[in-house]
Amino acid sequence: MSPGLLVLSVLLVLLAALAVQQRQDTGPVVKRFVEQFAMLVPRMLVALIAAGFIAKLIPKEAIAGLLGEDAGLLALPVAVAAGLIVPAGPVIAFAIAAVFAKSGASVPALVAFVTSWSIFAAHRIFIYEVPLLGTSFLRMRLLSAMAVPFMAGVLAMLAGMISTFGQPLLTH
């Protein structure tokens, strides 16, 4: 069991115990669970299948060449651009990151990719940010945050030179 799943399971048990102790009606909770389950599971299934197709469509050699250790600092702008154009939520974005890792992407490139996706995901910009906050705000945010994914990648590169963290990334 992963540590994240363990923490969530313990939290669930604690919240359920609290609800029982306070004699809360569990009907709304069960209803919300069923609604969320029905909405998220099909999306996750489709997202994981899409990530599988991406893994087959993009040759491993191309990923390793553009995002691997041998690409050096040039891997960072490629990773940042990829993070910008991934039009999806975390299920697909992290599945793509896993595909990149299995195909030979370096840790700094993966850090830059995930950071870029987190900050600049194009779908969120067009669906939420521009309509709700306007292009002036978008310009200011992009200018102020543009260097962050690059800095994260460089810091990961420097940290990797000093020390290796944890277990090796997906080795097969």
Summary of the structure (lengths in Angstrom):
residues: 172
radius of gyration: 19.7
end to end distance: 20.3
largest distance: 60.2
contacts: 462
relative contact order: 0.10
helix: 82%
strand: 0%
